[in-house]
Amino acid sequence: MVHHSGSIQSFKQQKALGKDKDYTDESEHANYDRSRLIKDFVPNNISEAKTRLTKNEMNYIASSGLLFKDGKKRIDYILVYRKSNIQYDKRNTFEKNLRAEGLMLEKEPAVANTDIMFIKIHIPWETLCKYAERLNIRMPFRKKSYYTDQRSKSTGRMERYFRRIKKWISQNPMVLDESAFPDLEKSDCYTGPFSRARIHHFIINNKDTFFSNATRSRIVYHMLQRTKYENGISKVGICKLINNGSYIAAFPPHEGAYKSNQPIKTHGPQNNRHLLYEQWARWGMWYKHQPLDLIRLYFGEKIGLYFAWLGWYTGMLIPAAIVGLCVFFYGILTMNTSQVSQEICKATEVFMCPLCDKNCSLQRLNDSCIYAKVTYLFDNGGTVFFAIFMAIWATVFLEFWKRRRSTLTYTWDLIEWEEEEETLRPQFEAKYYKMERINPISGKPEPHQPSSDKVSRLLVSISGIFFMISLVITAVFAVVVYRLVVMEQFASFKWSFIKQHWQFVTSAAAVCINFVIIMMLNLAYEKIAFLLTNLEYPRTESEWENSFALKMFLFQFVNLNSSIFYIAFFLGRFVGHPGNYNKLFNRWRLEECHPSGCLIDLCLQMGVIMFLKQIWNNFMELGYPLIQNWWSQHKIKRGVQDASIPQWENDWNLQPMNIHGLMDEYLEMVLQFGFTTIFVAAFPLAPLLAFLNNIIEIRLDAYKFVTQWRRPLPARATDIGIWYGILEGIGILAVITNAFVIAITSDYIPRFVYEYKYGPCASHFEYSENCLKGYVNNSLSFFDLSELGMGKSGYCRYRDYRGAPWSSKPYEFTLQYWHILAARLAFIIVFEHLVFGIKSFIAYLIPDVPKNLYDRIRREKYLVQEMMYEAELEHLQQQRRKSGHPVHHEWP
């Protein structure tokens, strides 16, 4: 261990020499017994060790190799730099200031690469207490004492009933075996902000374990973020040192290896990381519940809340997937009995007008028989019911998640954390340190961003957002032009399959090209969103994350869904009619829908993008880190033989967590939630695909966090941030889009109007009569081929409601067209008001916090005040006894 005075003297010598040789005599040339990395550390005096640590805790920490050379001080954080880097002055100043703040540092050279140097950081008890008080970290001070009121006397029967249910649940194969887990850090104590002046109030059985590893790491990171490395207000923080290359990494170490040669059932887990791998991250545990308390203990509350939300979302997808599958199977069972499909398949003498000008010929209507049947799978009698169900499902999911979140924040002691511990970002402090104002909450001066500066920066950021969205629209327009150009080419293709199915081939090729464009633009979006967010200088870390997340969501949401919106609401809507088609730039004829409708194009677009994006995301999340980690381990094995690699060096060879934290994970799932709800009326299998993907996603993310990534900083959070508001916005948008999809994209409204106004059941109704008989013929208009001037005679049909050539107003909209348009508008209004009313009523019925939890929180706040009074009084009485003064049983 390097002492403070020696380090200062060494620093002065290095400053004179101009070389990076800080405590070299103890790190680079010292003989270090690496057997401590893989064997249990056994102290000379066991009885003395028991007063400091229990034997199991001592062996666990020692065997993990996460100690200083003295075998006593645990490693709380790791810094990494290259000895060949010339910015030693900044490093030396930074390390000197860290030691001045109370941290202990020890250097250790890498085994596999002589150019790499590790700095191990330990935070002593005194420094821990100082910063825990400064950060208002809540710590336990009294065991909870639960009470029962008079009503509990009559609840014996209910308790027995719930005990039986609990016993049955414990036999559920999806429930984790609690005996496999150690005694986790439960919320069985009342907590309060830590204070050194009232340290006697807190339950401190062991100074080494009083503050958890996650808390120790957070405090060290707080110090690293606020320590200067040069003179100047902005020359502060480990992040800037990493950006300028002084250090190449900074991370808390993992708690040891995640695999063991000995089975966990007989020998128990080596560490929490090993336990997480065996009980959570293995693919064989895909059907098990998640150990959320252990995830929170190891990775922190922020990551724990993400996995809790992901698990809740996946579980809520089960009823949605079942109902969507039932709607799909209903379509399969009734497909052959559908009147519309039967009429299309039997229309051998009905010829459709050419869908392009040059190379397209007349097409028999029955050639689209297969497309008509496939369309019916997604556009049948259950479509409207499923759209309403999914709108209600989204509300129930969000409302019950709020209840689940409130329970977790109580269990994890996060009820009052946000107000107490949110600190300013160092970048904000450095930028606005000259402009201060009194914080209305704390009453202390703090840096302040003027309103004019904030507004101007927001305007620049908003301008950048609109510019990027315009690029997306331009890309969609380019794909539309591509479709118009190539459809003529595919219609005259030599291959018979492509020539026969040229519309499907055109749509499929456009979807693939659109997906490539989406992936390419996403790379640019991330960098631009990062720059725009930094330009705004958010006040706190949560504000930065929320601003960045909102930008990324807007970019990628528009990027993913713009082409889908085009197909759903614009494709085939403004094409004109035969003999008078509308053309883009007076050159390319606008694309029409398939004779069976546009819904099949919408299903194809959604299915392909959803499927390909999930495959790509899964590869980038797991496949890419696996390849990189394999290559790193290959280089180590090739360069080092029979050497024990320390845990911190193994962690260094892993991939760092994404620089944006959980943003990518949330973004992927929120975009999937949009796919699942916004256009679900056109693709009822979306919830099933999302559920199957999420089963893989949970274990994939777990495997990635435990085995492939360095341990992320165990950050705290009380909710999922801005993502909840985004989910609510998607839920509202889903109601509107599904109303428009049913009314405009599908043929539900035209069939409905025909059935009750123009069909055989319009004047009278009989159960034996099919009310849709003749619908297909009614939905097709006539066109005189002789008007084309191509030497053809006769009539062809096209999808529209226009007057016949022999009518008094040829090719003008008929009265039925206006009836259908009015019915569509009426359906949109009725559907939206009905669904929004149901959603609001359900949200009103479901309270955000369970009643029993609300009462318990209020009760505990009252008891905490009483206990703090009693503890202070008891402490004063003990002091009076020691000093010989009389003891009073009230405040002196």
ZAMARGU-4260 file (C-alpha; in steps of 0.2 Angstrom, whole numbers, plus 5000, padded with zeros to 4 digits):
<rodrens>
0) 5000/5000/5000 | 5007/5017/4995 | 5006/5030/5009 | 5001/5048/5006 | 5017/5056/5011
5) 5028/5044/5001 | 5017/5047/4986 | 5018/5066/4987 | 5037/5065/4988 | 5037/5053/4973
10) 5026/5065/4964 | 5038/5079/4966 | 5053/5068/4960 | 5043/5064/4944 | 5039/5082/4941
15) 5057/5086/4941 | 5061/5071/4930 | 5046/5073/4918 | 5042/5055/4918 | 5028/5044/4924
20) 5036/5034/4937 | 5024/5036/4952 | 5027/5023/4965 | 5036/5012/4952 | 5046/5003/4966
25) 5031/4996/4973 | 5021/4991/4958 | 5032/4987/4943 | 5047/4979/4952 | 5040/4972/4967
30) 5038/4954/4969 | 5019/4950/4969 | 5012/4933/4975 | 4999/4930/4962 | 4993/4915/4970
35) 4982/4926/4981 | 4972/4929/4965 | 4966/4911/4965 | 4968/4905/4982 | 4958/4909/4998
40) 4967/4922/5009 | 4970/4916/5027 | 4976/4929/5039 | 4988/4925/5053 | 4976/4929/5067
45) 4959/4922/5064 | 4951/4929/5079 | 4956/4947/5074 | 4949/4944/5057 | 4932/4939/5064
50) 4930/4956/5072 | 4933/4964/5055 | 4925/4951/5043 | 4916/4935/5044 | 4926/4920/5038
55) 4915/4917/5023 | 4916/4936/5018 | 4934/4936/5020 | 4937/4921/5009 | 4925/4927/4996
60) 4934/4944/4994 | 4951/4936/4995 | 4948/4922/4983 | 4941/4934/4970 | 4958/4943/4969
65) 4950/4960/4972 | 4962/4966/4986 | 4977/4977/4988 | 4994/4968/4990 | 4992/4969/5009
70) 4977/4957/5007 | 4966/4968/5017 | 4960/4983/5007 | 4947/4979/4994 | 4947/4986/4977
75) 4933/4998/4973 | 4937/5005/4956 | 4950/5002/4942 | 4958/5015/4931 | 4968/5009/4916
80) 4981/5019/4906 | 4995/5016/4893 | 5013/5019/4900 | 5017/5025/4882 | 5005/5039/4883
85) 5014/5055/4886 | 5000/5064/4896 | 5008/5059/4913 | 5007/5077/4920 | 4988/5076/4920
90) 4988/5059/4927 | 5000/5063/4941 | 4990/5079/4946 | 4974/5069/4945 | 4980/5055/4956
95) 4988/5067/4968 | 4971/5076/4970 | 4962/5059/4972 | 4974/5055/4987 | 4971/5072/4994
100) 4953/5068/4994 | 4956/5053/5004 | 4957/5039/4991 | 4971/5025/4992 | 4979/5020/4976
105) 4990/5006/4971 | 4998/5002/4954 | 4999/4985/4945 | 5006/4981/4928 | 4996/4970/4916
110) 5002/4952/4914 | 4998/4951/4895 | 5003/4968/4889 | 5018/4977/4897 | 5011/4994/4891
115) 4995/4993/4901 | 4995/4999/4919 | 4981/4997/4931 | 4977/5009/4946 | 4968/5000/4960
120) 4957/5012/4970 | 4952/5009/4988 | 4940/5021/4998 | 4943/5021/5017 | 4930/5021/5030
125) 4933/5040/5034 | 4931/5045/5016 | 4916/5034/5014 | 4907/5042/5028 | 4911/5060/5023
130) 4905/5057/5005 | 4890/5047/5011 | 4884/5062/5021 | 4888/5074/5007 | 4877/5064/4995
135) 4863/5061/5007 | 4865/5042/5005 | 4851/5033/5015 | 4858/5020/5027 | 4849/5008/5040
140) 4847/5013/5058 | 4833/5002/5065 | 4825/4986/5062 | 4807/4988/5055 | 4793/4983/5067
145) 4777/4979/5058 | 4760/4982/5067 | 4743/4975/5064 | 4727/4984/5067 | 4710/4978/5074
150) 4705/4972/5057 | 4719/4959/5057 | 4710/4948/5070 | 4697/4943/5057 | 4709/4940/5043
155) 4715/4923/5050 | 4705/4913/5036 | 4711/4925/5023 | 4729/4922/5029 | 4727/4903/5028
160) 4720/4905/5010 | 4734/4916/5004 | 4747/4904/5013 | 4740/4890/5002 | 4741/4900/4986
165) 4759/4904/4991 | 4763/4886/4994 | 4756/4882/4977 | 4766/4896/4969 | 4782/4889/4977
170) 4779/4873/4967 | 4778/4883/4951 | 4793/4878/4940 | 4795/4896/4934 | 4798/4902/4952
175) 4817/4902/4957 | 4823/4892/4972 | 4826/4904/4986 | 4837/4892/4995 | 4850/4894/4981
180) 4852/4913/4985 | 4861/4921/5000 | 4852/4932/5012 | 4851/4947/5001 | 4850/4965/5006
185) 4832/4966/5011 | 4823/4982/5016 | 4820/4976/5033 | 4827/4992/5042 | 4821/5010/5043
190) 4833/5021/5033 | 4839/5039/5034 | 4852/5051/5027 | 4869/5046/5033 | 4876/5058/5046
195) 4893/5057/5054 | 4886/5068/5069 | 4873/5055/5071 | 4883/5039/5067 | 4878/5031/5083
200) 4860/5030/5076 | 4865/5018/5062 | 4867/4999/5063 | 4885/4997/5060 | 4889/4978/5064
205) 4904/4979/5052 | 4912/4994/5044 | 4918/4984/5029 | 4901/4978/5024 | 4890/4993/5031
210) 4892/5001/5014 | 4888/4989/4999 | 4900/4987/4985 | 4888/4996/4974 | 4887/5011/4986
215) 4906/5011/4987 | 4908/5011/4968 | 4896/5026/4966 | 4905/5036/4979 | 4922/5033/4971
220) 4914/5037/4954 | 4907/5053/4961 | 4924/5058/4967 | 4932/5054/4950 | 4920/5065/4941
225) 4924/5080/4952 | 4943/5079/4954 | 4954/5091/4944 | 4968/5086/4933 | 4974/5104/4928
230) 4972/5121/4934 | 4955/5128/4927 | 4937/5126/4931 | 4933/5115/4916 | 4949/5104/4919
235) 4939/5091/4929 | 4933/5073/4929 | 4938/5056/4923 | 4927/5057/4908 | 4938/5071/4900
240) 4954/5062/4904 | 4947/5046/4895 | 4942/5057/4880 | 4959/5065/4879 | 4968/5048/4881
245) 4976/5051/4898 | 4967/5035/4904 | 4959/5022/4892 | 4946/5015/4905 | 4938/5017/4922
250) 4927/5003/4929 | 4922/4994/4945 | 4928/4976/4945 | 4918/4961/4944 | 4917/4950/4959
255) 4926/4936/4952 | 4924/4923/4938 | 4906/4918/4932 | 4910/4900/4930 | 4917/4887/4942
260) 4924/4869/4940 | 4913/4863/4955 | 4894/4862/4953 | 4885/4876/4962 | 4872/4863/4970
265) 4885/4855/4980 | 4898/4868/4983 | 4888/4884/4982 | 4891/4900/4972 | 4909/4907/4972
270) 4902/4925/4971 | 4887/4935/4966 | 4892/4935/4948 | 4893/4916/4948 | 4876/4915/4956
275) 4869/4927/4943 | 4876/4917/4929 | 4869/4900/4935 | 4852/4906/4941 | 4849/4920/4928
280) 4860/4922/4913 | 4861/4904/4907 | 4850/4900/4892 | 4843/4885/4901 | 4834/4897/4914
285) 4824/4905/4900 | 4807/4900/4909 | 4812/4905/4926 | 4808/4922/4935 | 4822/4934/4936
290) 4831/4936/4953 | 4828/4955/4953 | 4835/4958/4971 | 4851/4950/4966 | 4852/4960/4950
295) 4849/4976/4960 | 4862/4971/4972 | 4876/4968/4959 | 4872/4980/4945 | 4862/4993/4954
300) 4844/4999/4955 | 4844/5007/4938 | 4849/4991/4929 | 4837/4981/4941 | 4823/4992/4936
305) 4826/4989/4917 | 4826/4970/4919 | 4810/4972/4930 | 4801/4982/4917 | 4807/4971/4903
310) 4801/4955/4913 | 4784/4964/4916 | 4782/4969/4898 | 4786/4951/4892 | 4774/4944/4904
315) 4760/4956/4899 | 4763/4951/4881 | 4756/4934/4884 | 4738/4938/4884 | 4741/4950/4869
320) 4750/4936/4860 | 4736/4923/4864 | 4722/4935/4858 | 4732/4940/4842 | 4735/4921/4838
325) 4716/4918/4840 | 4712/4932/4828 | 4724/4924/4816 | 4718/4907/4818 | 4700/4913/4816
330) 4706/4920/4799 | 4713/4903/4794 | 4698/4893/4799 | 4686/4905/4790 | 4697/4909/4775
335) 4689/4897/4763 | 4671/4902/4768 | 4675/4921/4766 | 4663/4928/4753 | 4675/4940/4747
340) 4689/4927/4744 | 4677/4916/4735 | 4671/4929/4723 | 4689/4934/4719 | 4695/4916/4716
345) 4680/4912/4705 | 4682/4928/4695 | 4689/4920/4679 | 4681/4932/4667 | 4685/4948/4676
350) 4700/4957/4669 | 4709/4971/4679 | 4716/4986/4671 | 4735/4987/4668 | 4744/4993/4684
355) 4758/5001/4673 | 4759/5010/4657 | 4771/5001/4646 | 4774/4983/4650 | 4759/4978/4660
360) 4745/4968/4652 | 4727/4964/4658 | 4726/4953/4673 | 4713/4941/4678 | 4705/4945/4695
365) 4707/4927/4701 | 4726/4928/4698 | 4726/4937/4715 | 4716/4923/4724 | 4731/4919/4735
370) 4734/4937/4740 | 4715/4939/4744 | 4716/4924/4756 | 4732/4930/4764 | 4724/4947/4766
375) 4709/4940/4775 | 4720/4932/4788 | 4724/4950/4794 | 4708/4959/4789 | 4693/4949/4796
380) 4679/4951/4808 | 4691/4950/4823 | 4702/4965/4818 | 4691/4978/4826 | 4690/4968/4842
385) 4709/4965/4843 | 4712/4984/4840 | 4701/4989/4854 | 4709/4975/4865 | 4727/4981/4862
390) 4722/4999/4866 | 4715/4993/4882 | 4730/4981/4885 | 4742/4996/4883 | 4734/5005/4896
395) 4733/4991/4908 | 4751/4987/4905 | 4756/5005/4910 | 4745/5007/4925 | 4750/4990/4933
400) 4768/4994/4929 | 4766/5010/4940 | 4760/4999/4954 | 4774/4987/4951 | 4787/5001/4951
405) 4780/5008/4967 | 4782/4992/4976 | 4800/4990/4969 | 4805/5008/4974 | 4799/5004/4992
410) 4807/4987/4993 | 4824/4995/4987 | 4822/5010/4998 | 4821/5023/4983 | 4805/5032/4989
415) 4814/5048/4993 | 4830/5046/4984 | 4827/5057/4969 | 4824/5073/4978 | 4839/5070/4990
420) 4853/5064/4979 | 4852/5071/4961 | 4868/5081/4958 | 4874/5093/4945 | 4884/5086/4930
425) 4902/5092/4930 | 4900/5099/4913 | 4886/5110/4918 | 4895/5116/4934 | 4911/5120/4923
430) 4901/5129/4910 | 4890/5140/4922 | 4901/5142/4937 | 4901/5161/4936 | 4882/5162/4936
435) 4875/5156/4952 | 4858/5157/4961 | 4851/5150/4977 | 4843/5133/4975 | 4825/5135/4981
440) 4826/5117/4989 | 4843/5117/4998 | 4845/5135/5000 | 4863/5134/4994 | 4871/5143/4979
445) 4873/5133/4963 | 4877/5136/4945 | 4863/5142/4935 | 4859/5142/4916 | 4851/5159/4910
450) 4834/5157/4902 | 4840/5166/4886 | 4855/5154/4884 | 4844/5139/4887 | 4831/5144/4874
455) 4844/5148/4861 | 4852/5131/4863 | 4835/5122/4863 | 4831/5131/4847 | 4847/5125/4839
460) 4843/5107/4845 | 4826/5107/4838 | 4832/5114/4822 | 4844/5099/4821 | 4830/5087/4825
465) 4819/5093/4811 | 4833/5093/4799 | 4836/5074/4803 | 4818/5070/4801 | 4818/5079/4784
470) 4832/5067/4779 | 4821/5053/4784 | 4807/5059/4774 | 4819/5062/4759 | 4825/5044/4761
475) 4807/5037/4760 | 4803/5048/4745 | 4818/5040/4737 | 4812/5023/4740 | 4795/5028/4733
480) 4803/5034/4717 | 4813/5018/4716 | 4797/5008/4717 | 4789/5018/4703 | 4805/5016/4692
485) 4808/4997/4694 | 4790/4991/4694 | 4790/4993/4675 | 4806/4983/4674 | 4800/4969/4685
490) 4784/4968/4675 | 4794/4964/4659 | 4807/4953/4668 | 4812/4937/4659 | 4810/4926/4674
495) 4792/4920/4674 | 4790/4921/4693 | 4796/4939/4694 | 4785/4944/4679 | 4770/4935/4686
500) 4772/4942/4704 | 4781/4959/4700 | 4771/4969/4713 | 4776/4957/4727 | 4794/4957/4721
505) 4794/4976/4720 | 4788/4978/4737 | 4800/4965/4744 | 4815/4973/4736 | 4809/4991/4742
510) 4807/4984/4760 | 4825/4977/4760 | 4832/4993/4753 | 4822/5003/4766 | 4829/4992/4780
515) 4847/4995/4774 | 4844/5014/4773 | 4836/5013/4791 | 4852/5005/4798 | 4864/5017/4789
520) 4854/5032/4795 | 4853/5026/4813 | 4872/5027/4814 | 4872/5045/4810 | 4857/5049/4821
525) 4866/5043/4837 | 4881/5054/4834 | 4870/5069/4830 | 4859/5067/4845 | 4874/5065/4856
530) 4881/5082/4850 | 4864/5091/4851 | 4861/5085/4869 | 4879/5090/4874 | 4875/5107/4866
535) 4860/5110/4878 | 4871/5107/4893 | 4858/5098/4904 | 4858/5102/4922 | 4858/5084/4929
540) 4863/5067/4923 | 4844/5061/4922 | 4840/5077/4912 | 4854/5073/4900 | 4848/5055/4898
545) 4830/5060/4895 | 4835/5073/4882 | 4846/5061/4873 | 4833/5047/4874 | 4819/5058/4867
550) 4830/5063/4852 | 4835/5045/4848 | 4817/5039/4850 | 4811/5053/4838 | 4824/5049/4825
555) 4822/5031/4825 | 4803/5031/4827 | 4802/5042/4811 | 4815/5032/4803 | 4807/5015/4806
560) 4789/5020/4804 | 4789/5033/4790 | 4788/5020/4776 | 4775/5010/4785 | 4764/5026/4787
565) 4766/5029/4768 | 4760/5012/4764 | 4746/5012/4776 | 4739/5029/4772 | 4746/5036/4755
570) 4749/5021/4744 | 4736/5019/4731 | 4726/5034/4737 | 4730/5047/4724 | 4733/5038/4708
575) 4718/5044/4698 | 4709/5032/4687 | 4713/5024/4670 | 4715/5036/4656 | 4719/5050/4669
580) 4732/5044/4680 | 4742/5056/4692 | 4761/5055/4688 | 4776/5060/4698 | 4786/5074/4689
585) 4774/5070/4675 | 4784/5055/4671 | 4781/5040/4683 | 4764/5034/4686 | 4760/5033/4705
590) 4759/5015/4712 | 4742/5006/4714 | 4738/4994/4728 | 4736/4975/4723 | 4719/4970/4717
595) 4716/4962/4735 | 4720/4979/4743 | 4735/4988/4752 | 4735/4978/4768 | 4746/4964/4761
600) 4760/4977/4757 | 4758/4984/4775 | 4759/4967/4783 | 4775/4963/4772 | 4783/4980/4777
605) 4780/4977/4796 | 4785/4959/4796 | 4801/4960/4787 | 4807/4976/4796 | 4802/4969/4813
610) 4810/4952/4809 | 4826/4959/4802 | 4829/4972/4815 | 4827/4960/4829 | 4840/4948/4821
615) 4852/4963/4818 | 4850/4970/4836 | 4853/4953/4844 | 4869/4950/4833 | 4875/4968/4838
620) 4871/4965/4856 | 4879/4948/4858 | 4887/4942/4843 | 4899/4957/4841 | 4905/4957/4859
625) 4907/4938/4858 | 4919/4940/4843 | 4929/4954/4851 | 4931/4946/4868 | 4936/4930/4859
630) 4949/4939/4849 | 4956/4947/4865 | 4957/4931/4874 | 4965/4923/4859 | 4979/4937/4860
635) 4981/4934/4878 | 4983/4915/4877 | 4995/4918/4862 | 5006/4930/4872 | 5005/4924/4889
640) 5008/4906/4895 | 5004/4898/4912 | 5001/4915/4920 | 4987/4919/4932 | 4977/4934/4925
645) 4970/4945/4939 | 4952/4948/4939 | 4954/4967/4935 | 4964/4962/4919 | 4951/4950/4914
650) 4938/4963/4916 | 4949/4975/4905 | 4948/4962/4891 | 4929/4962/4891 | 4919/4975/4881
655) 4914/4991/4890 | 4895/4994/4892 | 4888/5005/4879 | 4893/5023/4882 | 4874/5028/4882
660) 4870/5015/4896 | 4853/5007/4895 | 4847/5019/4882 | 4849/5007/4868 | 4841/4993/4878
665) 4826/5004/4882 | 4825/5011/4864 | 4825/4994/4856 | 4810/4988/4867 | 4800/5004/4866
670) 4801/5004/4847 | 4796/4986/4848 | 4781/4992/4859 | 4777/5004/4845 | 4777/4990/4832
675) 4766/4979/4843 | 4753/4992/4846 | 4752/5006/4833 | 4748/4995/4817 | 4742/4979/4827
680) 4726/4980/4817 | 4736/4976/4801 | 4747/4963/4809 | 4740/4954/4824 | 4755/4942/4825
685) 4766/4957/4831 | 4763/4953/4850 | 4768/4935/4847 | 4784/4939/4838 | 4788/4952/4852
690) 4785/4939/4865 | 4796/4926/4857 | 4809/4939/4854 | 4809/4946/4872 | 4811/4928/4879
695) 4827/4928/4870 | 4831/4946/4874 | 4830/4944/4893 | 4843/4930/4893 | 4853/4938/4880
700) 4855/4954/4890 | 4858/4944/4906 | 4872/4934/4897 | 4879/4950/4890 | 4879/4960/4907
705) 4886/4945/4917 | 4899/4938/4905 | 4903/4949/4890 | 4903/4967/4897 | 4914/4975/4911
710) 4904/4978/4926 | 4894/4994/4924 | 4893/5008/4937 | 4879/5002/4949 | 4868/5018/4947
715) 4852/5022/4956 | 4835/5027/4948 | 4817/5027/4954 | 4809/5024/4937 | 4812/5021/4919
720) 4814/5039/4916 | 4807/5048/4900 | 4803/5031/4893 | 4786/5030/4903 | 4780/5046/4895
725) 4785/5040/4878 | 4776/5023/4881 | 4760/5033/4885 | 4762/5044/4869 | 4764/5028/4859
730) 4748/5021/4867 | 4738/5037/4862 | 4746/5036/4845 | 4741/5018/4843 | 4723/5022/4846
735) 4723/5035/4832 | 4733/5025/4819 | 4723/5009/4822 | 4707/5019/4819 | 4714/5025/4803
740) 4720/5008/4797 | 4703/5000/4800 | 4694/5014/4792 | 4705/5018/4777 | 4718/5004/4774
745) 4707/4989/4777 | 4691/4985/4768 | 4681/4984/4784 | 4671/5000/4781 | 4667/4997/4763
750) 4661/4980/4767 | 4651/4987/4781 | 4642/5000/4770 | 4639/4987/4757 | 4632/4975/4769
755) 4619/4987/4776 | 4616/4999/4762 | 4619/4991/4745 | 4620/4973/4747 | 4606/4960/4747
760) 4602/4963/4765 | 4599/4981/4763 | 4580/4980/4761 | 4577/4964/4771 | 4588/4953/4782
765) 4588/4934/4782 | 4600/4922/4791 | 4601/4911/4776 | 4607/4925/4765 | 4625/4931/4763
770) 4624/4949/4765 | 4641/4952/4756 | 4636/4943/4740 | 4641/4953/4725 | 4653/4964/4735
775) 4668/4962/4724 | 4659/4966/4708 | 4651/4981/4717 | 4669/4987/4723 | 4676/4987/4705
780) 4673/5001/4692 | 4672/4999/4673 | 4684/5007/4661 | 4683/5007/4642 | 4699/5000/4634
785) 4696/5009/4618 | 4700/5026/4626 | 4718/5020/4629 | 4721/5021/4610 | 4730/5004/4610
790) 4719/4995/4598 | 4710/4986/4612 | 4691/4985/4615 | 4680/4980/4629 | 4680/4984/4647
795) 4693/4982/4662 | 4690/4984/4680 | 4699/4994/4693 | 4697/4997/4712 | 4687/5013/4715
800) 4669/5019/4716 | 4667/5029/4700 | 4654/5030/4687 | 4654/5018/4672 | 4658/5024/4654
805) 4640/5023/4649 | 4634/5033/4664 | 4629/5052/4663 | 4644/5056/4673 | 4658/5044/4668
810) 4672/5042/4680 | 4665/5053/4693 | 4664/5048/4711 | 4647/5039/4714 | 4636/5042/4729
815) 4642/5026/4737 | 4660/5033/4738 | 4653/5048/4748 | 4643/5036/4759 | 4659/5026/4762
820) 4669/5041/4766 | 4657/5048/4778 | 4656/5030/4787 | 4675/5030/4788 | 4676/5047/4796
825) 4662/5042/4808 | 4670/5026/4813 | 4687/5035/4817 | 4678/5048/4828 | 4667/5034/4837
830) 4682/5022/4839 | 4694/5035/4846 | 4681/5042/4858 | 4676/5025/4864 | 4693/5018/4866
835) 4700/5034/4874 | 4685/5033/4886 | 4688/5015/4891 | 4707/5019/4893 | 4704/5034/4904
840) 4691/5024/4915 | 4703/5010/4917 | 4717/5022/4922 | 4706/5030/4935 | 4701/5013/4943
845) 4719/5007/4945 | 4728/5017/4958 | 4747/5020/4955 | 4752/5014/4973 | 4743/4999/4981
850) 4733/5004/4996 | 4742/4994/5008 | 4759/5000/5002 | 4753/5018/5003 | 4748/5016/5022
855) 4764/5007/5026 | 4774/5021/5018 | 4765/5034/5028 | 4766/5023/5044 | 4785/5022/5042
860) 4788/5040/5040 | 4779/5043/5056 | 4789/5029/5065 | 4806/5036/5058 | 4803/5053/5066
865) 4799/5045/5082 | 4814/5033/5082 | 4826/5047/5078 | 4819/5056/5093 | 4821/5041/5104
870) 4838/5037/5097 | 4845/5055/5100 | 4837/5055/5118 | 4845/5038/5122 | 4862/5044/5116
875) 4861/5060/5127 | 4856/5050/5142 | 4871/5038/5139 | 4882/5054/5138 | 4875/5060/5154
880) 4878/5044/5163 | 4896/5044/5158 | 4898/5061/5164 | 4889/5058/5180 | 4875/5070/5177
885) 4857/5065/5182 | 4847/5057/5168 | 4831/5064/5162 | 4818/5055/5152 | 4814/5070/5141
890) 4824/5082/5131 | 4835/5092/5142
</rodrens>
